Amino acid sequence: MELIRTCNDTYRTLRILGLTSSVRKKLGGQLLVWAEQGARTGDQSRYRLAMSHAQIAEFIGTSRESVTRTLANFRRGGLVEFRGSMATIPSVAALREYVERR
């Protein structure tokens, strides 16, 4: 079961990164993949994100500045919160809807 989940997460990550050109969609999609692995309470997810903005940028294939700017937009919109290395997605559905908008 764990192997299936890992394969599905990898497939989603490759799909997000390979088929998406928007930083908002790449970063938001990857945050959603990580949120699925986190502790869920209703529609909220909490997980440890022990990566710097530069590491995230390298992972999704963009610049550190773009990651910083996009995360700031997500924070202002109430879509993600950070406390140290803990990331909280208050509403996974709201982030998914925001990411999927054109």
N, C-alpha and C positions, 0 to 999 in steps of 0.2 A: 504494500500500500504506500509506503514511504517512497519507494522508487517511482511509482506512478505519479505521485504528487511532485516529486523533483523533476521528472520529465515534463510534466504539464507546465510547471513554473518556467522551466528553461525554454519550452516552446513559446510561451506567451512573451517572454523577454525577447527572444529572437524576432518574433513577429512585430513587437512594438518598435524595436530598434531598426529592423530592416525595412519596414514598410511605412514608417512615419518620418516626416521631415521636420515637423514642428517640435521645438524644445518643450513646449507646454505638454504636448501629447506624449513625447518620449519620457519626460520626467514624471508626469502624472501617472502614466501607465506603469512605469517601474515602481513608483510609490504604492500603487494598487497591488502589484504582485507581492511586494514586501508586506503590505498590510494583511494579505491573506495568510501569511505565515505568523502573524502576530497574535496577541491575546485579544479576543473579540468579546465585546460586551454590547449586545444589540447590534447597532450599525457602526459602533465605534471600534477602532483597532489601535492597539499600542504595540510598538516594537522598538527594539534597539537598532539604531542606524549609526553604526560606528565607522562611518566613512566621511571624509572631508568633502567639501564642495568640489575640490579638484579631482578627487577620486571618483565621485559620482559623475562628474563631467567626462572623465576618461571612460568610465563604464558605459555611458549612453552615447558617447561620440559627439560631444559638444564642448564649448568652452566653460571654464569655471565661472566667468562673469555671467554667462547665460543661466547657469544653474542658480547662482546667487540671486539674480534678478527674478527668475521664475519662482523660486522658493519664497521670496519676499512677496510676490503677487499672491501666491497660495496662502501665505500667512495672513495678509491683509483681507483676503476673502474668507477667512475662517475655515479654510479647507485642510490645513495642517498646522500643528503646533509642535514646537521643540522645547524640551527641557533637558539641557545637556545632550546626551546621545539618545534620549528617548523621544521617539516620534509618536505623535497621536494624530490619528485621522478621526475627527469628531463624527463625520458622516461619510462612510465609504461610498454610499449612493450619491451624495452630493459631489464628491471628488470625481467619481466615474462620469457623472452627467457633465461636469465642467470640462473634463478631458475629451469627451466625445463630441462636444460642440465643434462646429466648423470654425 
